[in-house]
């Protein structure tokens, strides 16, 4: 559970290509932030202050991502899909072939 207990150092695995992308909504869910960051960059900044170690895997090689998760204290999977108003989803899968969206949102 986040935030992690600060009394010990952790190894954190961040898994998923979406972790390296700024993710925002479209239409009425569009938000213009004061600054942009990615999930990975935010986790790395916070972890550095706590003395934690962060490693990353895109998830494109599932066996490598699973091995990274096993050897880490914590694994955080970042998954995303994009959509906008007026677009119905065929299903709720994050696989682009089913959802019609994008597995990794554009920057």
Beta strands, then each sheet from edge to edge (+ up, - down):
strand 1: 11-15
strand 2: 53-57
strand 3: 74-77
sheet 1: 2+ 1+ 3+
end
